[in-house]
Amino acid sequence: MIGWAVLLLSAAPAMVVIDEAATRRDEPPPHGAIGMSTAFRISDAVPQPRAMEFRRRILHRGAAIGEHRIDHDEVYYVLGGTGEVVSDGKRAVLTKGMTAYLYKGAVVGIRQLGKQPLSLIIAYPNP
């Protein structure tokens, strides 16, 4: 019986379910405001404290998240479109289903290529 009481006292917070449509906003992308994007700041709907950020961003034609140094590991996962990711000067083309794992301390960025918008998930730890 004591084990059950300890389990109840250490229970995690209740889950949070978020409809991305409620987090949608049109805005210039971060780190240089290059072009326009649609941002879904999904994890902003989660009460603090939270351990991670989870966002979706659609980079419209010609848009980019400008190059910036990151102080945590970060993941870009492509849902659709084509983009070019950069990390410390090394460039790679990403398409649907591809992921770039970026390391703390690198200077990173990503830009949309081609006719279709670049839709991606961005995830990283919350400081």
Secondary structure, DSSP 8 states (H G I E B T S, - for coil): -HHHHHHHHT---------GGGGEEEE--TTT-BS-EEEE-GGGGS-SS-SEEEEEEEE-TT-EEEEEE-SS-EEEEEEESEEEEEETTEEEEEETT-EEEE-TT-EEEEEEESSS-EEEEEEEE--
